[in-house]
Amino acid sequence: DSRESQNQLTSVLPLYNELHKSGLSAIGVSMDPNPKHISMALDDITVPWPQVPDRSGLAARYKIDSNAGLTFVLDASHRILAYGKMGPDMDGIIRKLFDNSRARSMVEVHN
């Protein structure tokens, strides 16, 4: 349901708030193509990154459950470095990338 998707989205917030000043970027990609529906779904939560509709087929390409979502970690060239549910494993991957000073300026999180 949308509550699970919202939980997945907001689970990125603590890490984003901690690492944003160090260069972590985020963008939310909704499986709903209608931007008005995105606004309505986020009516009771606020995230500091943009939310956009999936118009490029990302969900179909990666067989994403539209109710649950996934977190993607990309480099500056938009290559996928990791993807999965946000949680301790994904948090660790992102932190490890940020520990590498070369990666600090090239990591983005797409949720």
Rosetta blueprint (number, residue, H / E / L):
1 D L
2 S H
3 R H
4 E H
5 S H
6 Q H
7 N H
8 Q H
9 L H
10 T H
11 S L
12 V L
13 L H
14 P H
15 L H
16 Y H
17 N H
18 E H
19 L H
20 H H
21 K H
22 S H
23 G L
24 L L
25 S E
26 A E
27 I E
28 G E
29 V E
30 S E
31 M L
32 D L
33 P L
34 N L
35 P H
36 K H
37 H H
38 I H
39 S H
40 M H
41 A H
42 L L
43 D L
44 D L
45 I L
46 T L
47 V L
48 P L
49 W L
50 P L
51 Q E
52 V E
53 P E
54 D L
55 R L
56 S L
57 G L
58 L H
59 A H
60 A H
61 R H
62 Y L
63 K L
64 I L
65 D L
66 S L
67 N L
68 A L
69 G L
70 L L
71 T E
72 F E
73 V E
74 L E
75 D L
76 A L
77 S L
78 H L
79 R L
80 I E
81 L E
82 A E
83 Y E
84 G E
85 K L
86 M L
87 G L
88 P H
89 D H
90 M H
91 D H
92 G H
93 I H
94 I H
95 R H
96 K H
97 L H
98 F H
99 D H
100 N L
101 S L
102 R L
103 A L
104 R L
105 S L
106 M L
107 V L
108 E E
109 V E
110 H E
111 N L
